[in-house]
């Protein structure tokens, strides 16, 4: 069965990095894109949940008003670590690389 490069690129773009390579039965290449994206996503999501939990605690304690603008200001005031920034770039790189690899691979 002939599997399309376009379908693989679309899967990688819309579902998750590496899914298109998995569809093309290129399992090792799929893991090269999916594994770092999973780790980066975990780091990023873990940071977001920790910050949300901290702000929720401040709201419950009364040090931050229950106002969307005040909560947004508090979240923006929190410094973002270099690891979180790097994980965002790694995820985007895996995503774009996965789509490009699916489109540009040789048949």
N, C-alpha and C positions, 0 to 999 in steps of 0.2 A: 504494500500500500504506500502510495506517494504522499508524504506529509509536507504540507506547504510551509515555506519560510515565513510568509505573511501571517499565517495563523499562529505560528510559534512566536513571532514578534508581538502580535496582538495579545497573546496569552501572557507573555512576560510583562507587557505594558499594563494590562488591566488586572491581572491576578496577583502575581508576586514575581520578583526576579528569579529566574531559573526555571519557571514553569514551562516556558516555551522550549527550552533545551530538553526538559524532561519529556515533553510531548514528542520531540524529534528523536527520542530514545538516546540522547547524549547525556547519560546519567552523571558522569564525572564533571562535565562542564556545568551541568545544572547545579551540582553541589558547590562548585566554585563560586557561583553567584548567590545561591540561597543561604549557605552557611554564614558568610559575613553579614548578609542582610538581616538574618535572624538575630545575630548577636547585636548588631547596631540597633535594630528595632527594640530589642530588650533593654539596652542601656538607655535609649531615648525615652521609652515608655516608663521605665523605672524612675527616671528623674522626674518626669511629668507627674507621676503618681505621688512621689515624695513631696513635691512642691504643692500639689493640690491638697494633700493631707495636712501639710504645715499651715497653709492658709485657712483651711477649714477649722483647724484647732484654734487659730487666732480669732476667727469669727465667733466660734463658740465661747472663747474666753472673753470676748467683748473688746479686744484691742483693735479689731478691724470691724468697721460697720458692715452690716448686711446690705451692701449697695454694690451693684455690678461695677460701677466706676472705681470705687474704693478697692474692691477685690482685684480688678485689673491693674490698678496702680501698684498694689502690693506684689502681684505676680511679676510685673515689669521691673520692680526694684530688686528682685532676687537675681544675683549673678549666676550666669550659666557657665559651668565648668568647660574646660577645653575638651574633655572626654565626650561630653554631650554634643558639642559642636562637631567634633570629629566623627562621631557616630552618625550624625545627620548627613554629613558629606559622604561617608562610606555607603550609607543606604542609597542615596541618590546615585552615586557612582555605580553601584551594583545594578540598580534599576536601569539606568541608561545603557550601561555596558551590556546587560542581558538582552535588551531590545536590539542594540546595534549588532551584537554577535549573531543573533538569530537572523537578522536581515542580510548580513554580509558574509555569512558562512558559505563555504564551497559545497556544492552538491556532490 
